[in-house]
Amino acid sequence: MSRKKNSRQWARLRILCYAGLDLMTIVQDAFTLVRELVPNSCAELALRVDPVEAAPLAGSDATYVSVLPPPSGYAYRDHAGFTANGTPALHTLQVSLSNAGRRLGEITLWRHEGPAFDRHDEEDLQRVATYFEHVLRNAPELAAGSAGVVEDEAMLLATVDGQILYLSDSAGALLDQLAAQERQVFNRRTLPPFCLRLVESVAHGDRYPWLLPLGTLAMAGGVLEARAQWMSAGGAAALHAEDPAYIRTVGIFMKFVVPLPLRIWRALGSVELSPQQAEVAFWMGVGGGRESARANMEVSDAVLRDCVKAVYEKFGCSSEAGLLEQLRPTVSRM
């Protein structure tokens, strides 16, 4: 069976994986491309972590993260419930992720119907793994206050022992998403580990001054930024004044931020660009002009000039300012 090269999709995947973002942040978009490159019904990425932070996987000597200790590991599925009882996978394909001889995890694809995965599928998935390994080796540590576009804001109130007093709909949705990627269930009564760390940093700040009431966690499609602070006693806390756990209330304020490089990368999908044009447009968007493309690509001035001209035409603009207006939305910081 003949196979298309899918050069545009491969180029988009390479650009995404070289954007300097955390793997969890880009995995949802990456798996969308992987589905085009290697047709599948479900995709999963599981990273290994140090044994002291993980639980053994049943029937295996491998260890996987169970409670997400940012930013050491995660597992994500782009088709929730696909492997539930009664819908077994018909075909499975898996490749390993490694670095310097150390096994980091696996990418697994399933097909519920259709032909079995073949040698070409395995070669293509191995190429995907190479890109993912590059991300794991080179992604910088997440930091609160990173530039990006705020897509959602939320808040909750909790006691110092982790009991939730108030939970907004947006906060519930964000924490449900976080629990899903951790393969857990958020019960909406007690704080998940990520939020509990923030509460502890406020409640025990005098004893542990190195614990900051700020947290940043990579999630599929963006970054969760959160801060915690004391709230004045009242409401539910006043009803339980005799209980020390309810004397003071902690507020946790969260933002779901899409990093600017990811937002720019998504904007490039709205036009038909060649692989080279897409890379030029991406670096122009990230760096604010053609000098950024020149610094990040090995192209001659003539080729760069031609690519910039083509990018302007396809975006319907005539200058760097016009292009950036379309690629770079107003950014926010924590």
Protein Blocks (a to p, Z undefined) as FASTA:
>chain_A
ZZdfklmmmmmmmmmmmnopafklmmmmmmmmmmmmmgcfbdcddddddfklcccdehia
bdcdfbdcdfkbccddfbghklgghiacfbdcdddddeehiafbdcddddfbdcdddfkl
mmmmmmmmmmmmmmmmmoccddehiacddfbdcdddddfkopafbdcfklmmmmmmmmmm
nopacehlaccfklmmmmmmmmmmmmmmmbccbdcdddehiacddddddddeehjlmmmm
mpmklmpccdddddddddfklmmmmmmmmpccdfklmmmmmmmmmnopaklmmmmpccdf
klmmmmmmmmmmmnopabfklmmmmmmccdddZZ
